[in-house]
Amino acid sequence: MLLKCPHLSQFSSIDHAFLNATPDKVFPSLVTLKQVHGIKVHRITETRKDAPEGDGLVTNVRGIVLGIFTADCGPVLFYDPEANIIGACHAGWRGAKAGILQATLREMEILGAQRSRIHASLGPTIQQKNYEVGPEFPDLIRESYDTYFVPSDKKGHHYFNLPLYICQQLKAEGVKGIYDIGCDTFTSYFASRRRSLAEGYEEISIDNLSTIAII
């Protein structure tokens, strides 16, 4: 399954996709990461076969495909059409709280982008009604419960709105063009670790792949 963001599809100088599989043979110039829920962002100047550790990628080189793997976390694709600079990052709650969105924007700015011109698209992400969390969120719960949480019937548990958290961070950083495609990994054809666990599977065999390239 493949989804496109209408917000990014208006630009003929890039191609992007949100995929529920990982077709390596289709993207010989695909650059991916060993993702660790951190804030390391790599500037990519040439195709590389290794997957460096990190959670964000940026480039201004035509033909390089930036790829992010997710299975409930938020994949965010970025584009500055005037500078012709792209970015991609993996934003789960840990990475988003640590600053992966801000780090990706800073690396794009180093290449010449301006965040007021940057367009950002959030791909398939687990939605609040299916994202029950427990005591691992103490700081966020104290700081912004009413904005991002609703109570669960289970004591000490809550439902977290990760898409809103990501989009609000982007807005606070001055990104004007923010688009959430609103696809729930838990209830769609996209891979979901939460759904797999609910169905009795310990692991899933594939991840979703989100890509963007200058063409």
Backbone hydrogen bonds in HBPLUS format (Angstrom, degrees):
<---DONOR---> <-ACCEPTOR-->    atom                        ^
c    i                          cat <-CA-CA->   ^        H-A-AA   ^      H-
h    n   atom  resd res      DA  || num        DHA   H-A  angle D-A-AA Bond
n    s   type  num  typ     dist DA aas  dist angle  dist       angle   num
A0020-ASN N   A0001-MET O   3.16 MM  19  5.57 145.0  2.29 151.3 155.6     1
A0003-LEU N   A0018-PHE O   2.87 MM  15  5.02 155.0  1.94 141.2 149.7     2
A0018-PHE N   A0003-LEU O   2.92 MM  15  5.02 149.9  2.01 151.3 155.9     3
A0008-LEU N   A0005-CYS O   3.08 MM   3  5.46 127.7  2.37 108.8 120.7     4
A0009-SER N   A0005-CYS O   2.88 MM   4  5.99 149.5  1.97 155.8 165.8     5
A0011-PHE N   A0008-LEU O   3.13 MM   3  5.93 171.0  2.14 123.9 126.7     6
A0215-ILE N   A0013-SER O   2.92 MM 202  5.47 164.2  1.95 132.1 137.4     7
A0015-ASP N   A0213-ALA O   2.90 MM 198  5.40 153.4  1.97 150.3 157.8     8
A0213-ALA N   A0015-ASP O   2.87 MM 198  5.40 145.8  1.98 157.6 165.3     9
A0017-ALA N   A0211-THR O   3.04 MM 194  5.32 149.9  2.13 138.6 139.6    10
A0211-THR N   A0017-ALA O   2.86 MM 194  5.32 162.6  1.89 155.5 161.5    11
A0019-LEU N   A0209-LEU O   2.76 MM 190  5.08 168.4  1.77 154.3 156.3    12
A0209-LEU N   A0019-LEU O   2.91 MM 190  5.08 150.5  2.00 130.4 140.1    13
A0024-ASP N   A0022-THR O   3.02 MM   2  5.82 124.7  2.33 111.9  96.1    14
A0026-VAL N   A0023-PRO O   2.99 MM   3  5.59 147.8  2.10 117.6 126.7    15
A0027-PHE N   A0024-ASP O   3.17 MM   3  5.59 143.1  2.31 109.1 118.3    16
A0030-LEU N   A0027-PHE O   3.09 MM   3  5.15 155.0  2.15 118.0 115.9    17
A0065-VAL N   A0029-SER O   3.25 MM  36  5.78 166.8  2.27 127.3 129.5    18
A0031-VAL N   A0065-VAL O   2.78 MM  34  6.02 159.7  1.82 176.6 175.7    19
A0067-GLY N   A0031-VAL O   2.91 MM  36  5.85 149.4  2.00 171.9 162.5    20
A0034-LYS N   A0052-PRO O   2.88 MM  18  5.72 166.6  1.90 131.7 135.4    21
A0054-GLY N   A0034-LYS O   3.13 MM  20  6.07 158.3  2.18 133.7 136.9    22
A0055-ASP N   A0040-LYS O   2.91 MM  15  5.79 169.1  1.92 156.3 157.9    23
A0042-HIS N   A0056-GLY O   2.88 MM  14  6.19 160.8  1.92 140.3 138.4    24
A0058-VAL N   A0042-HIS O   2.96 MM  16  6.35 147.0  2.07 159.4 159.0    25
A0044-ILE N   A0058-VAL O   2.86 MM  14  6.11 169.7  1.87 173.3 175.8    26
A0090-HIS N   A0055-ASP O   2.89 MM  35  5.30 156.8  1.94 155.7 159.4    27
A0057-LEU N   A0088-ALA O   2.83 MM  31  5.31 156.2  1.88 158.4 164.7    28
A0088-ALA N   A0057-LEU O   2.85 MM  31  5.31 145.6  1.97 154.2 157.8    29
A0059-THR N   A0086-ILE O   3.08 MM  27  5.65 155.4  2.14 145.7 148.9    30
A0086-ILE N   A0059-THR O   3.01 MM  27  5.65 167.4  2.03 171.6 171.9    31
A0063-GLY N   A0214-ILE O   2.84 MM 151  5.77 164.3  1.87 156.4 158.3    32
A0066-LEU N   A0212-ILE O   2.92 MM 146  5.42 166.1  1.94 163.8 159.1    33
A0212-ILE N   A0066-LEU O   3.09 MM 146  5.42 140.9  2.25 141.5 151.9    34
A0068-ILE N   A0210-SER O   2.91 MM 142  5.22 153.3  1.99 146.3 155.2    35
A0210-SER N   A0068-ILE O   2.91 MM 142  5.22 162.4  1.94 150.0 156.0    36
A0070-THR N   A0208-ASN O   3.05 MM 138  5.19 152.3  2.13 132.8 139.7    37
A0208-ASN N   A0070-THR O   2.79 MM 138  5.19 155.6  1.84 176.8 168.4    38
A0193-ARG N   A0071-ALA O   2.94 MM 122  5.75 163.1  1.97 158.8 153.4    39
A0126-ILE N   A0072-ASP O   3.01 MM  54  4.81 172.1  2.02 131.6 132.0    40
A0074-GLY N   A0091-ALA O   2.97 MM  17  4.83 156.1  2.03 120.7 119.7    41
A0091-ALA N   A0074-GLY O   2.74 MM  17  4.83 167.7  1.76 156.4 156.9    42
A0123-GLY N   A0075-PRO O   2.87 MM  48  5.34 172.2  1.88 164.0 166.5    43
A0076-VAL N   A0089-CYS O   2.99 MM  13  5.34 170.5  2.00 155.4 158.3    44
A0089-CYS N   A0076-VAL O   2.90 MM  13  5.34 149.7  1.99 147.8 156.7    45
A0077-LEU N   A0121-SER O   2.95 MM  44  5.23 160.4  1.99 147.7 151.9    46
A0121-SER N   A0077-LEU O   2.85 MM  44  5.23 157.2  1.90 150.7 158.3    47
A0078-PHE N   A0087-GLY O   2.82 MM   9  4.72 166.1  1.84 138.1 136.0    48
A0087-GLY N   A0078-PHE O   3.12 MM   9  4.72 149.5  2.21 123.2 121.0    49
A0079-TYR N   A0119-HIS O   2.84 MM  40  5.18 139.4  2.01 146.6 155.2    50
A0119-HIS N   A0079-TYR O   2.74 MM  40  5.18 165.0  1.76 146.7 150.8    51
A0080-ASP N   A0085-ILE O   2.93 MM   5  5.33 159.6  1.97 157.1 163.2    52
A0084-ASN N   A0080-ASP O   2.79 MM   4  5.52 126.0  2.08 143.3 159.3    53
A0085-ILE N   A0080-ASP O   3.29 MM   5  5.33 150.6  2.39 136.4 143.6    54
A0096-ALA N   A0092-GLY O   2.87 MM   4  5.88 164.0  1.89 154.2 159.6    55
A0097-LYS N   A0093-TRP O   2.96 MM   4  5.93 156.9  2.02 139.1 145.6    56
A0098-ALA N   A0094-ARG O   2.90 MM   4  6.07 147.7  2.01 144.5 154.2    57
A0099-GLY N   A0095-GLY O   2.93 MM   4  6.12 136.7  2.12 144.8 155.2    58
A0100-ILE N   A0095-GLY O   2.95 MM   5  5.38 169.1  1.96 144.0 145.2    59
A0103-ALA N   A0099-GLY O   2.94 MM   4  6.11 157.8  1.99 152.2 159.1    60
A0104-THR N   A0100-ILE O   3.01 MM   4  6.13 152.7  2.09 143.0 149.1    61
A0105-LEU N   A0101-LEU O   3.09 MM   4  6.36 161.9  2.12 150.0 154.7    62
A0106-ARG N   A0102-GLN O   2.95 MM   4  6.20 156.5  2.01 148.8 155.2    63
A0107-GLU N   A0103-ALA O   3.09 MM   4  6.32 157.7  2.14 145.7 150.8    64
A0108-MET N   A0104-THR O   3.05 MM   4  6.30 152.3  2.13 148.0 155.7    65
A0109-GLU N   A0105-LEU O   2.96 MM   4  6.22 150.9  2.05 146.4 154.7    66
A0110-ILE N   A0106-ARG O   2.98 MM   4  6.32 146.3  2.10 145.9 154.9    67
A0111-LEU N   A0108-MET O   3.12 MM   3  5.22 127.1  2.41  96.4 109.7    68
A0113-ALA N   A0108-MET O   3.00 MM   5  5.38 164.4  2.03 136.9 132.9    69
A0112-GLY N   A0109-GLU O   2.92 MM   3  4.89 144.7  2.04  98.3 109.7    70
A0117-ARG N   A0114-GLN O   2.84 MM   3  5.52 156.7  1.89 121.9 129.6    71
A0118-ILE N   A0115-ARG O   3.21 MM   3  4.93 147.9  2.31  94.3 103.8    72
A0120-ALA N   A0177-GLY O   2.71 MM  57  6.10 164.6  1.74 171.4 176.2    73
A0179-TYR N   A0120-ALA O   2.87 MM  59  6.26 152.9  1.95 156.8 165.7    74
A0122-LEU N   A0179-TYR O   2.81 MM  57  6.23 158.3  1.85 153.7 161.1    75
A0181-ILE N   A0122-LEU O   3.13 MM  59  6.30 169.3  2.14 166.9 166.8    76
A0125-THR N   A0183-CYS O   2.99 MM  58  6.32 150.4  2.07 178.1 168.9    77
A0130-ASN N   A0127-GLN O   3.00 MM   3  5.75 156.7  2.06 123.8 130.9    78
A0131-TYR N   A0128-GLN O   3.07 MM   3  5.07 169.4  2.08 110.7 114.1    79
A0160-PHE N   A0131-TYR O   3.01 MM  29  5.81 158.2  2.06 164.8 162.1    80
A0133-VAL N   A0158-HIS O   2.66 MM  25  5.38 164.3  1.69 162.8 168.7    81
A0158-HIS N   A0133-VAL O   2.86 MM  25  5.38 154.8  1.92 149.7 157.7    82
A0141-ILE N   A0137-PHE O   2.97 MM   4  5.99 161.3  2.01 161.3 167.2    83
A0142-ARG N   A0138-PRO O   3.05 MM   4  6.22 159.4  2.10 147.5 152.4    84
A0143-GLU N   A0139-ASP O   2.93 MM   4  6.09 160.0  1.97 153.2 159.1    85
A0144-SER N   A0140-LEU O   2.92 MM   4  5.80 164.3  1.95 152.0 155.2    86
A0148-TYR N   A0144-SER O   3.24 MM   4  6.39 166.2  2.26 161.6 163.7    87
A0149-PHE N   A0145-TYR O   2.87 MM   4  5.14 147.8  1.98 155.9 155.2    88
A0161-ASN N   A0148-TYR O   2.81 MM  13  5.04 150.7  1.90 149.7 155.7    89
A0150-VAL N   A0159-TYR O   3.06 MM   9  5.26 140.3  2.22 135.6 147.4    90
A0159-TYR N   A0150-VAL O   2.77 MM   9  5.26 166.1  1.79 161.6 166.3    91
A0152-SER N   A0157-HIS O   3.22 MM   5  5.44 153.8  2.30 133.4 125.5    92
A0157-HIS N   A0154-LYS O   3.07 MM   3  5.52 150.4  2.16 143.2 140.0    93
A0165-TYR N   A0161-ASN O   3.08 MM   4  6.29 157.6  2.13 147.9 154.8    94
A0166-ILE N   A0162-LEU O   2.97 MM   4  6.21 159.6  2.01 159.1 163.2    95
A0167-CYS N   A0163-PRO O   2.98 MM   4  6.20 171.1  1.99 153.7 156.2    96
A0168-GLN N   A0164-LEU O   2.83 MM   4  5.90 159.0  1.87 153.7 159.2    97
A0169-GLN N   A0165-TYR O   3.17 MM   4  6.28 148.9  2.27 138.3 146.0    98
A0170-LEU N   A0166-ILE O   3.07 MM   4  6.41 159.0  2.12 151.8 157.3    99
A0171-LYS N   A0167-CYS O   2.96 MM   4  6.20 158.7  2.01 146.9 152.7   100
A0172-ALA N   A0168-GLN O   2.95 MM   4  6.11 157.4  2.00 143.7 149.7   101
A0173-GLU N   A0169-GLN O   3.07 MM   4  6.30 132.9  2.30 141.1 153.3   102
A0173-GLU N   A0170-LEU O   3.13 MM   3  5.12 133.1  2.36  95.1 108.0   103
A0175-VAL N   A0170-LEU O   3.15 MM   5  5.57 161.8  2.19 155.8 150.4   104
A0174-GLY N   A0171-LYS O   3.06 MM   3  5.32 163.5  2.08 111.4 115.1   105
A0196-SER N   A0192-SER O   3.02 MM   4  6.20 158.5  2.07 144.2 150.4   106
A0197-LEU N   A0193-ARG O   2.95 MM   4  6.18 159.5  2.00 150.8 155.3   107
A0198-ALA N   A0194-ARG O   2.98 MM   4  6.22 156.1  2.04 146.0 153.0   108
A0199-GLU N   A0195-ARG O   2.93 MM   4  6.17 136.4  2.13 143.8 155.6   109
A0199-GLU N   A0196-SER O   3.20 MM   3  5.09 128.4  2.49  91.1 104.4   110
A0201-TYR N   A0196-SER O   2.80 MM   5  5.14 157.0  1.85 157.6 149.6   111
A0200-GLY N   A0197-LEU O   3.05 MM   3  5.07 159.6  2.10 103.2 109.0   112
